[in-house]
Amino acid sequence: MDSQLDRRANIRTIRRLHRDGLLNDRALAVASSILRPRSAWLAWARQMLLLFGSAMVLAGVIFFFAYNWVAMGRYSKFVLIEAGIVAAAIASYWWGRDRLAGKILLLSASILVGVLLAVYGQTYQTGADAYELFTGWTVLILGWVLVSDFAGLWVVWLILLNTGAILYWKQVGDPAHSMPYESLCLVLAFFNGLALILYELGIRQGLEWLRGRWLRGPLFAGVLLSLSIPAVALIVSPESIQRLTLLATIAWGVVLFVGYASYRYKIHDMIPIALVISNVSAVLLILIGKILFHGGRWGGLSWDPVLFLLFSLIVLLVVSGAVFILRRTAATMAKNIGRGGDE
């Protein structure tokens, strides 16, 4: 089959043909069974059960130490955790990092490293700040992350990196160095944006372990959320504006424009587009609310009930407009892809 036609053969196209009367019920059932066979559903169910089961086991390990903390001796705590790390790492190597079970085992070993650091800090009362736990955790498991070829482990590593940066600003950067929060927002946006760029390059290179493409939404959301905070602060408190606030707000606008243009006209993905429109809608509502409620009393009378009613109507209009734009954009993109305009 031609590669272009093969790319168009997806379940949404088949359902649209059925809805338009071009396929009968039997043809729809046959096509659906070919595109989504029962074996694929069984494989998906096994993978989900493996993921949830591993999460439950790790949660059980954490709660086991929390519940038996007083009764357990110092050496037994470390022996059990270190044995778990070594066993998970060896089992991952033996099982094979190209299989999901091996990847889950490597993820489990990485999580247990954090448990080991937490137990060490509690046992010896090192007095270290919380950010040192997370930054040390990211450094210690970086090697496993690089060789894992597992998007889930990369997500965990990025979460740890973001958490460590936030805690560093809260515990050291702001109290000791008066570091403005805009710096933190720019740093987080840089890390998440760099991860998003590397992800897109990996997709272009055809990396198999990035095929799911579910990682794009969280990464793009991390960039938008980080840069939205200074933009909202500029609206709420314009009197305390700083150059970094303006810089972060400009960066937010650039990310909105570039992100929408890229995912609308080149990459064709509705999730980042929905994030852009939702983000703009939320900031727009904050701006409108600021304008409406900033005045307080006009002419000695309280207009709060009327303003709340008006703002409720505006919220409905903005949300309805966002939904209309999303549906219109999705329909247009589907038509373009159907004509062969896919990435």
Buried (B, 14 or more C-beta within 10 A) or exposed (E): EEEEEEEBEEEEBBBBBBEEEEBEEEEBEEBBEEBBEEEEEEEEEEEEEBBEEBBEEBEEBBEEBEEEEEEBEEEEBBEBBEEBBEBBBEBBEEBEBEEBBBBBBBBBBBBBBBBBBBBBBEEEEEEEBBBBBBBBBBEBBEEBBEEBBBBBBBBBBBBBBBBBBBBBBBBBBBEEEEBBBBBBBBBBBEBBBEBBEEBBEBBEEEEEBBEEEEBBBBBBBBBBBBBBBBBBBBBEEEEEEEEBBBBBBEBBEEBBEEBBEBBBEEBBBBBBBBBBBBBBBBBBBBBBBBEBEEEEEEEEEEBEEEBEEEBEEBBEEBEEEBEEBBEEBEEEBBEBBEEEEEE
